[in-house]
Amino acid sequence: MKASTNMQIGVFGTGMVGEAIADKLVSLGHEVKMGSRTANNEKAAAWVKSAGARASQGTFADAASFGEILFNCTGGGVSLQVLEQAGDGLRGKVLVDLANPLDFSKGRPPRLSVSNDDSLGEQIQRAHPDVKVVKTLNTVNCDVMVNPAKVSGDHTMFLCGNDEGAKKQVLEILTEWFGWRDVIDLGDITAARALESMLHVWLRLMGALKTVHFNVKVVR
Amino acid sequence: MKASTNMQIGVFGTGMVGEAIADKLVSLGHEVKMGSRTANNEKAAAWVKSAGARASQGTFADAASFGEILFNCTGGGVSLQVLEQAGDGLRGKVLVDLANPLDFSKGRPPRLSVSNDDSLGEQIQRAHPDVKVVKTLNTVNCDVMVNPAKVSGDHTMFLCGNDEGAKKQVLEILTEWFGWRDVIDLGDITAARALESMLHVWLRLMGALKTVHFNVKVVR
């Protein structure tokens, strides 16, 4: 699965994260279907228009069926519902989960709607036991996800998941497609608790540093 | 408050963290009283014997009264109880809180007994409104706390708290006494949620890296 290989990829979500991921994948030569609640979503249509011939749109189920690999770029608050709508197209596939279970209902900075003993990554894995969920990329801003050089110097990306083969594939996507140089495997999907809880410090750092273009390097 | 100034400091806790902090402070020329539940605690007695003339021991209340600055190096599960025992000696003082609310009752890696919407740092501040609580150092192993050079290269320490003067004092301790070069102020004591939640990723990293001598550098 090299960057030169033309793949079909499904991206769930039409927000900033979905657009950043979808744009990057199209620019690498892949065919991308952006999934949303309705097949004629306006944001997805605008994206298809700007992204060109390799871009298409459809429902979550359309994107799931289309993709050989799938990216969950929806808000954490709706991810479980979205993936339920995606349906049978998910089966057996690698799902890269970028979502954070942010809950703004009690003000800012947001709390997490699930944390400590559980995580959204685990909830998704439990709801779809035959999907190979790999949690990654949720710890940086979307510009940095697909362009680590946006933050100068060396810095670290994390991943976790239960399926070793799926993690190897996602590691290749991170390094060969997106340009990450330092990726640490934190173990099985329960480590999504760690990745998602990093949002607490990420949000405080955003406040302290007045930028979203930062990351952490694990120095060892 | 320069490293050359001789101060009286109270350290709560006789474990690895308490000993590392107390040793460092004595080596810098300060007088340190290690506090524990009983005035004749064996671990504290052994420490006093090895640490020499500037070292003493006593109850938590003795250490609180003795110290111009106080370090909470107790386990997060007992910190509130310890500080209640410390009593009036705490009043008006700077309390450097290093504790993590780790709960091993459901197995390893531990969960946090308080997280997300609240933190141990905040619980301590609420229980002792006239104490100037500054949360810091809880995100690294105790060897690294007092000797950042234990991890090669540049890396980051965080602090937070409600009192600006207290944070300035603790920043001096971190930089001039302990040798930290990059310290980020994450805001008021509610940011203790962020600092304590970093334990989730710290514990997973310990598992992945097979060492406790690592830290993160915030790259920006």
Interface residues (C-beta under 8 A of the other chain):
Chain A: K106 R111 L112 S115 N116 D117 V151 S152 G153 D154 H155 T156 F158 C160 I184 D185 L186 G187 A191 R193 A194 L195 S197 M198 H200 V201 L203 R204 L205 G207 A208 L209 T211 H213 F214 N215 V216 K217 V218 V219 R220
Chain B: K106 R111 L112 S115 N116 D117 V151 S152 G153 D154 H155 T156 F158 C160 I184 D185 L186 G187 A191 R193 A194 L195 S197 M198 H200 V201 L203 R204 L205 G207 A208 L209 T211 H213 F214 N215 V216 K217 V218 V219 R220
